[in-house]
Amino acid sequence: MKSNIKIVIVLISLLFGVRAISQDYFNRVIPFEFGAPNPAQLELVNENFIIPVIYFGSQSTLVEVSPTGEINYHHVNDFIFSFNPLNYTNGLLYSFAKDREQEKALKIGEFDENYDLVFQSEIETKGDYNFPSSSTVFQNALYFSFMYIDKGDKKMGLSKISLDGETEWVNYYFEDEDYSYPWNILPTSDGNLLLSYTLQYEEDKNNQQPFLMKVDTLGNVIWNSKPFDNFDSGIIKIAELSNGQYLMAYHADVWHEYDVLCCYDPWTPTLIWTDENGEILKENLYLIPHYDEIYITGIETGKGDYFFSYGMYTEDPSDPVELPDKYYGFITKHTNEGDTIWTKKYQHPEFTNHGITHYINDIVELDNGDIAAMGSITPLGERPEIWLFKVDNNGCFDSDNCDDDVQIITSIESTIEVEKQITLYPNPTTGDVSIDGMQDYEIDRIIVYDMIGKEVFFNTSKVRMISLSHLPSGSYIIHVLMKNGNIKKGKIVLTHN
């Protein structure tokens, strides 16, 4: 049973809360009167924005929003969308879902151009219960990762389905382990599939570790990465960069690192780069002002040599007794190496009070570089609202609405890229710092940053000794920019006795 409700809405600021910006860029709340919405993904289909929405009960909804603001709601019963459920290919839209009324009821569905459900196919799996995880379309086939429960233990599997709904294979992994859980799946440029997952050892629920796994299109394992350290919680996000490296993001437990514990959230997001074989190249932590927090919902490869991270930024008020935190959606554009190109925070203009959460769930980069972002807004004590906005390639609504910068940097220290590091001594130092790892003639300039990314020293004398005695005690990151374009980096601790 499926019904379509079409609502044409004139774009007036009173109803939509549109900021008085340009015709191309907007900041909207999407009306949703059918329940407390949990928007799962943003997909671009025929220039329209498609948002799959999950809410209480056995019904899901596809929200279709045109560039001019026309909205269609397409409901489907007994078809609860998964995380990252939609895949658009060959002019058709496919979705991964589950029937909540059944213990084992993984489904795929095909929607036509009117978003009517053309067919449904069930995926048979092992176990007493199954649940959908993520999906992707690749080489005219659909791939779905899922969790199933076998004798009380969570296990992970992967299936391949043809575009006409026929199951080609279902594979299972780590069947001898007590716990495994799949997160994201994506196709790779070398014709394979990359998955992120967690394993848990010896029934220790506090000892989950994240991994990457590459499989071929038959589901055969090509390699499993070594476990990545300091995993705390959350979804493990993955992307493939334009240079062929793989990128993963998760929230790390860094309580043991004093420089983070003293100044930043000890469950801070971390970015990890690997090569095509899953070997770690480097790791960067997100560093933000003291007491603020950041949560990464996802990472997305851009259309050039860059990527995006996005999610929620929590700003700690100056008077936390009188005021609750202030919540923003944020988007950061990074170079492939992780340096920040720009970073912006966003709110809807009608929901700017403290305590109202703004959360970006997904973004789409358009062909011209513009960015559409989808998320949710939750006023205090009220149900969530669906949030959709569009900005230009600089993250701006227009030149008059481009000042909402966020102080976010990724840490510049990397203990992995040993060949790019320098030796600093003495370390700790009381002021003078000698730099080893290059010759004087190789140096172009030296820049020193504090731990929130502010430049505090600049030297073009091209010598391997600098003095930091004028700076306050603390930790600093030293960049040595080489004439060949490379950057060598190191960390120094300055202490005044």
Number of C-alpha atoms within 10 A of each C-alpha: 8 12 12 15 9 12 12 11 14 11 15 12 13 8 13 18 18 19 17 13 14 10 9 13 21 23 24 23 20 18 15 15 8 13 13 16 20 19 26 20 22 23 23 17 17 10 11 17 21 22 25 27 23 22 16 12 12 15 20 23 26 20 23 21 20 15 14 14 19 15 21 20 21 20 22 19 14 19 25 27 28 24 19 22 23 26 18 16 15 7 10 14 18 24 25 30 27 23 19 16 11 11 14 21 22 25 22 24 21 22 17 13 11 8 19 16 19 10 13 18 17 18 21 14 20 16 17 12 18 25 19 25 24 22 27 23 21 17 10 10 17 24 24 24 25 22 23 24 17 15 10 12 14 20 25 25 24 22 22 25 20 15 18 13 20 13 17 12 14 19 15 17 16 13 14 8 15 18 22 24 22 26 24 23 27 20 21 18 11 9 11 17 22 22 22 22 20 22 21 18 14 9 12 10 10 11 14 22 19 26 20 27 18 24 17 16 17 14 20 12 13 13 15 17 16 14 14 14 13 19 22 19 17 15 18 24 22 26 25 25 23 16 11 14 18 23 25 22 24 25 23 21 19 22 16 10 10 11 14 19 16 12 16 22 22 20 23 23 25 22 22 18 24 19 15 15 15 20 15 19 17 18 22 21 22 23 25 24 18 15 13 17 22 24 22 27 21 22 25 21 21 21 14 12 13 20 24 23 22 26 23 23 27 19 20 18 15 10 9 9 7 7 13 16 19 18 26 25 27 29 27 23 24 21 16 21 13 20 16 17 13 19 21 22 22 23 21 19 12 14 15 16 16 16 17 21 23 29 27 27 22 24 25 20 20 16 8 9 16 18 20 23 24 26 27 23 24 18 17 12 8 10 12 21 21 22 23 24 21 23 22 18 15 18 26 19 23 15 9 8 13 15 11 14 15 19 15 20 23 21 20 23 20 17 15 12 14 12 9 14 20 19 17 21 15 15 16 16 20 17 19 14 21 15 19 14 14 14 12 15 11 14 22 18 17 23 16 22 18 16 23 20 19 12 14 13 16 14 13 11 13 18 17 18 15 17 13 17 15 8 16 11 16 14 16 23 22 25 21 26 19 19 12 9 9 11 18 23 24 20 23 19 17 22 16 12 6
